[in-house]
Each structure stands twice: as structure tokens, then as C-alpha cells.
Amino acid sequence: MTLSHFQKLDKLKKYIYLLISNLLLFLIFPLIRLISKTYYEKNILPKLINFTCNSRPIDYQRKKVIPEAKGKVLEIGIGPGSNLKHYDTDKVISILGVDPSKELNTIAKKRADKNNLNIEFLIESASNLSVESESIDTVVSTYALCSIPEPNKTLQEIKRVLKKDGVFIFSEHGLSPDKSVSFVQNSTDFFYPKISGGCHTNRDIEKLLLENNFNLIEMNNIYLPGTQKFLGYNYWGKATV
Ligand SMILES: C[S@@+](CC[C@H](N)C(=O)[O-])C[C@H]1O[C@@H](n2cnc3c(N)ncnc32)[C@H](O)[C@@H]1O
């Protein structure tokens, strides 16, 4: 096979992936949820979140931020625990994983057992934390600020629990600066959160951080490769309080 054959095969694979993911996102999942919301949320959604959160481009992003965490760590919206394998055990003293989903916590606990971490889980909302003020060295959030119903309240909680010299590290997806992409993000927002566990693809993460008076030390953006653009505009970096 020549190089152009491989390129054609690669393009074909991308089209097939786009076709299948669009069919699932815009037809099959909404249909199943319409038939039974309880069945969808108990049996399909946790698997869908676990699957998408463990895609290769997202895992690549995790490696850029998670090894920076140190000391007493609080991870908000820890979900299925996909970051656990990336923590540097020489730098981290303990991890507090916060998420209201019991289904995802079951998956996270299995992952925690495989890693040598001092970890505790809190089944609660990150917008109302039962964590002592100024007690945390690093707060971590990956692909969670899109799904937490009250992002402003959550960011205020992050500021409250962080020590004065603490750091907030994040990798999130959100509003694209490109009009054609943000148009899709804004126009699908009436239904996409319903099939994705509350994920709003149109949140402007940088604006949210600045509005909540975080000092941005680092902010980077890319479209995640191999990911639909409306889902894949990524923000990652660090902020202090
Ligand atoms: C797309 S998943 C990301 C999970 C994980 N952070 C990761 O990187 O794989 C979004 C997560 O936000 C969690 N979430 C939703 N509402 C929340 C809230 N009020 N407080 C904390 N986490 C919440 C969901 O349960 C889910 O685990």
C-alpha cells in the first residue's frame, strides 16, 4: 500500500468515527433517555462518561497538568478517577475526591485500589464543600466545570479551601472563540446537557476564572485532536487565589 492509500484509509476512519458518534449523540442516546431517563442515567451515562473521559487526547491533556499536583490535593468532580494514575506519589500527601455520583464513585474506587494513593472520597457537590477553609495545597479540576450546575459558587468554594499559596490546576473544555463552533455549542445547549450528565460545552472557562478573581498564571488552548470541535475546545493551566 502507498502513503496515499494510508491517508485515504485514515480519512475514511475519521468519517466513520464522526458518523457513529453523531448518530449516538444526536439520535440514539436522546431516544433511550426519552424512553427511560432512570435507565439512561443509571446504566448508560456512567459508562459513557467513563469511556469519553478515557479517550487518548484527553489522557494526553491529563499528563500535562496532574503531575503538577502536590501536598494535600482536592479533586473536584473526580468522576471515574481517570486522573489517579497520573498523580506523582512523591509529591502528593493525600487526595480528597469530590463527586455527587455514586455510580462513578464505584468506578473511581476500583481505580484507586490499583494506585498507591492516600485517597478519600466525598459524595457531595463541589459547590458546597464540607472541607475546611485554607486547608488544601492543590485543587484539581479536569472536564468538571462544564458539568457542575453552579460554576461560580464552585470557583468561590475552590478559593475558600485553597491555602493562601495554593494552586488551582485545570484542564477543561468549553466555549470556542470560533463563531461557527460556538454557534453549534450554543445551539445544542438546550439538549446536550440532558444526555451528558449536565455538560455545557459553551462555558467560557477563562472568563469564569477571571470573573471570580483568580490570578491566571498559565492558560493554554487547543482543539483536542480526533475530537468533534464543539466538544474539544480545551483550556488548561494554573491559577492562584
Ligand atoms: C465529564 S465528567 C469528568 C470527570 C473527571 N473529572 C474526569 O476528568 O474524567 C464530569 C463530572 O462532574 C461531576 N459533577 C457533576 N455535578 C457536580 C457537582 N455539583 N459537584 C462535583 N462534581 C460534579 C459528574 O458527576 C462527573 O463526574
The ligand as an SDF file (V2000), in Angstrom:
LIG
                    3D

 27 29  0  0  0  0  0  0  0  0999 V2000
  -17.2550   14.7790   32.2620 C   0  0  0  0  0  0  0  0  0  0  0  0
  -17.1690   14.1910   33.8880 S   0  0  0  0  0  0  0  0  0  0  0  0
  -15.4410   14.4250   34.2420 C   0  0  0  0  0  0  0  0  0  0  0  0
  -14.9370   13.5100   35.3080 C   0  0  0  0  0  0  0  0  0  0  0  0
  -13.4680   13.6790   35.7170 C   0  0  0  0  0  0  0  0  0  0  0  0
  -13.2120   14.9720   36.2810 N   0  0  0  0  0  0  0  0  0  0  0  0
  -12.5310   13.4090   34.5860 C   0  0  0  0  0  0  0  0  0  0  0  0
  -11.6570   14.2270   34.3040 O   0  0  0  0  0  0  0  0  0  0  0  0
  -12.6330   12.3290   33.9730 O   0  0  0  0  0  0  0  0  0  0  0  0
  -17.9540   15.4690   34.8510 C   0  0  0  0  0  0  0  0  0  0  0  0
  -18.0100   15.1370   36.3220 C   0  0  0  0  0  0  0  0  0  0  0  0
  -18.5820   16.2150   37.0600 O   0  0  0  0  0  0  0  0  0  0  0  0
  -19.3230   15.6320   38.0980 C   0  0  0  0  0  0  0  0  0  0  0  0
  -20.2580   16.6100   38.7020 N   0  0  0  0  0  0  0  0  0  0  0  0
  -21.4930   16.9770   38.2940 C   0  0  0  0  0  0  0  0  0  0  0  0
  -22.0430   17.8340   39.1660 N   0  0  0  0  0  0  0  0  0  0  0  0
  -21.1420   18.0090   40.1610 C   0  0  0  0  0  0  0  0  0  0  0  0
  -21.1230   18.7870   41.3510 C   0  0  0  0  0  0  0  0  0  0  0  0
  -22.1500   19.5570   41.7080 N   0  0  0  0  0  0  0  0  0  0  0  0
  -20.0330   18.7080   42.1310 N   0  0  0  0  0  0  0  0  0  0  0  0
  -18.9630   17.9520   41.7900 C   0  0  0  0  0  0  0  0  0  0  0  0
  -18.9240   17.2110   40.6780 N   0  0  0  0  0  0  0  0  0  0  0  0
  -19.9930   17.2290   39.8610 C   0  0  0  0  0  0  0  0  0  0  0  0
  -20.0120   14.4680   37.4300 C   0  0  0  0  0  0  0  0  0  0  0  0
  -20.5570   13.5440   38.3480 O   0  0  0  0  0  0  0  0  0  0  0  0
  -18.8570   13.9080   36.6220 C   0  0  0  0  0  0  0  0  0  0  0  0
  -18.0970   13.0010   37.3580 O   0  0  0  0  0  0  0  0  0  0  0  0
  1  2  1  0
  2  3  1  0
  2 10  1  0
  3  4  1  0
  4  5  1  0
  5  6  1  0
  5  7  1  0
  7  8  2  0
  7  9  1  0
 10 11  1  0
 11 12  1  0
 11 26  1  0
 12 13  1  0
 13 14  1  0
 13 24  1  0
 14 15  1  0
 14 23  1  0
 15 16  2  0
 16 17  1  0
 17 18  1  0
 17 23  2  0
 18 19  1  0
 18 20  2  0
 20 21  1  0
 21 22  2  0
 22 23  1  0
 24 25  1  0
 24 26  1  0
 26 27  1  0
M  CHG  2   2   1   9  -1
M  END
$$$$
